[in-house]
Amino acid sequence: MFDADSVRQNRMTKSATNAEVESVIKDWLRTASDRSGGRRQREAANRPSVAALDDDSDDEAAGTVAVD
């Protein structure tokens, strides 16, 4: 799952067990959904607003939709 030799090259993690390293990696990946920030805002900006969808249906129900 991970390269233990790469982890052992760091002097701070030289004595860490495989289980400890794996636990830290799992925690990091579990909480990595929005590391750089703004993901939820970007998704919301790309979704059509509920108000815009409601406005179209209200016009149609009221009979005020322009017909070409």
Buried (B, 14 or more C-beta within 10 A) or exposed (E): EEEEEEBEEEEEBEEBEEEEBBEBEEEEEEEEEEEEEEEEEEEEEEEEEEEEEEEEEEEEEEEEEEEE
